[in-house]
């Protein structure tokens, strides 16, 4: 099992940290994102999302 937060092997900067943000999506929107039809997902900036994104 690999650590998803660890820098990728061979990356130029060992300071790069990848974090995973889990979002709940309805099937309709997920299918559009998966097919490439919808390229971005927006959420209203509220304290809850600030905490998740900022850490």
C-alpha positions, 0 to 999 in steps of 0.5 A: 500500500502506498501513501497517497500523501507522499511525494511521487517517486522521481518528482523534482521537489520533495516538498510537494505533498498530494492531498485527497479531497473527497466530494459527494456528487450525484451520479449525473454530475459524476458521469459528466465529469468522467466523460470530460463533458464537465471539467470543473466542480464548484462549491460555495466557499464556506468555513467547512470547505475552507477547513478541508482545503486549507487543512 
